Amino acid sequence: IAREALAHKGYELAPVYVPPRRIAHDLVNGFVDAASKDQNVPITEDGFYYAEPAFVYHAAFFTLGERALNLDAPEDLSAVQILGFQNASAAWPDWLAASEGNGSYKEVVDQALQIRMLQRGRTDVVVADRTIFRHYLKLYENETGAAAKAVKLHEFAEPSGYAPIFRSEKVRDAFNEGLQHLKQTGRYDEIIAAYVE
């Protein structure tokens, strides 16, 4: 999405992959011109420009259907092992802080690992965005050649927009225009579908 949105106005994306905890550091210190940022560490300094959200994240808990777990309140997480993506506990401390404190919560950078651990029964709960989870579940099925075990989705958080941030207002404006173009032409939905269908 970012690549095609920027290309609409003639910009070329040269991605640099870093752990989530380094994203803000690299942007603020000038190592990159833009970032798909960790919203839990907002950048408020002058000279940075937030774009329109490129995607909306719908975080949820995922469990194996066969476990028949109910996760309706933070205290329901007290007796289960939870695997989140990096910085998830900063986004939802009211849900995850107690589990983090008692050692039953861990975070990983590689979200494909979340799927493998859940499918093999090595964790009870995965914290992930719904689309990202479906993408990695599809990859897991392709890798193993077998259908994944049924999972249950537990809603617990409101959807949140994930807006990239730019060092240049001009490039940010070009990104926003390109993003609108992708949505108006239907290309945005095609890109999302390629990851989850």
N, C-alpha and C positions, 0 to 999 in steps of 0.2 A: 504494500500500500504506500509506504513512504517513498520507495523508489519511483513508482509510477506517478505519484502526486508531484514529486519534485521534477521529474522528467517533463511533465506537462509544460513547464516554463523553461526548459533547457538546462536544468541542474542535474548533475550526476551524483548519485549516492555512492559513497565508498564506506561501507560499514566497518566499524571497529567493535569487536565483541569484548566486553569486560564483565566481571562479576557485578551484580546489581549494586553492591555497596561502593563501587568505584565510579559509577555513572556521574553523580553530581560532582565529585572531585575532578574528574577529567574535563567536564564541561567548564566549570568555574576556573580551572587552571589553564584553559586554552588548548588542551590536547585535541579537542574535537570542536566542530562548529555547531553541532546540534546533538540532541540526545532524546531518546525515547525514555524518559526519566522515571525514576522511582518517586512516585507521588508522595511517599511518606517522608521525604526529605525535600520540601519545597525550596526552590531557589527564589529568593526575594531581592537579591542584589539588582541594582540598575544595570542595564545593558543586556538583559535577557528577555526573550519574548515568547510567551506561550502561544502555541497554535491551537486550532480547533482540535478536539479529541479525534484521534485517528481510529480508535476503537473503543468500545465500551466493554469493560470487564465485568463479568457476573461471577464473582467468587462464590464458591459453595463448598460444602463438605461432601466427599464421596466415600461410600462404604460398600462392601460386597453385599449384594442383596440377600445372600444366604445367611448373613449374620443378623439380619433383622434388627439393626440398631436404631434407636430413636435419639436424635440429637436436637432437642428443642430449646435447650438453655446451656450456658457455659458449664454448669455443674455436671451435665451429661457427658462431658469430655474427661472427667476426672479419672475414669477407670479404663481409658483406651490409649493406645499408642497412636500418635498423630504425626504425619509427615507433611510439612508445608514447603512452599517455595521460599526462596531467600527474601527476608524482610516481611513475610506475611504476619508475623507476630507484632510488628510495628503498626501494621494497618488495622488489626483487630485485637488490641490488647485485652479488651473486655472479655473476649472469647478465649484467647490463647495464653494469656499471662500465667494463669494458675498451672496449666499443663507444662508450660516452659519451666516454671519454677520447680516442679516436682520431677522433672526429667523424662516425662512421657511425650515431650514434643521435640521434634528435630526439624531442621530446615535443610534443603538441598538446592543446589543451583540447577542440576540436571533434572528437569521435570519428567523426562522419560523414566527415570528411576522411581518416581512416585508410582507410576502405573505398574511397573514390574513388582515393586514391593507390595502393593495392594493386591494384585492378582495372585501372588504367591503366598498371601496371608502373613507377610512379615511386618505389616502395619495394619492398623484397624481403620484409620481415617486419613484421607488425603485432602489437603486444602488446595484448591486450584480454580482457575477460571474455567467456566464450562466449555468454551470453545477450545482452549488449550488442552483441557483434559480429553476432549473428543479426538483432537488431532493426535495426541500421543497414544490414545487407546487404539486408534486406527493403525498407527505404526507398530504397536505391540502385536496386533493381530497379523499384520503382514510379516513381521519377523518370526512369529511362532507358527504361522500357518494354521492357527486354530482360533475359533471364536473365543473372545474374552468372557470371563464369568460376568454375570449380570451385576450391575452396580446400581446403588440407590443414591440419588442426589438429595442433599439436605440444604435448603435455602437458609442463609443466615445473615446475608449482607445485601445492602442496596447496590444496584449496579453503579459503577463509577467510570467516568470518562478518563482516558489515559492520553494526555496531550503532550506531544513532543515540545521541546523548548529549543529555541534558536538564539544564536549570538547576533544574528542580523534580522532586523525588522523586515527588510526587503525579501529575504529568503523565506521568512515565516509567512509573509503575505502570499508569496508564490506557492508555498506548500498548501495554504488554505484554499487558494483558487484551484489548484490541482486536485485536492481532496474533493471539493464540490463537483468538479468535472467527473471524477471517478464515480461518485454517487449518482449523478444525473444520468450517466450513460449505462449504468448497471455493472460497470467493471468492478466496482467495490465488492458487490455481492459475489461476483465470479471468483475474485481472489479469495475471499473467506471460504467459499464452498470448496475450493481446491484443497484446502487444508483439512476439511472435516467430512467430506463426502466420499 
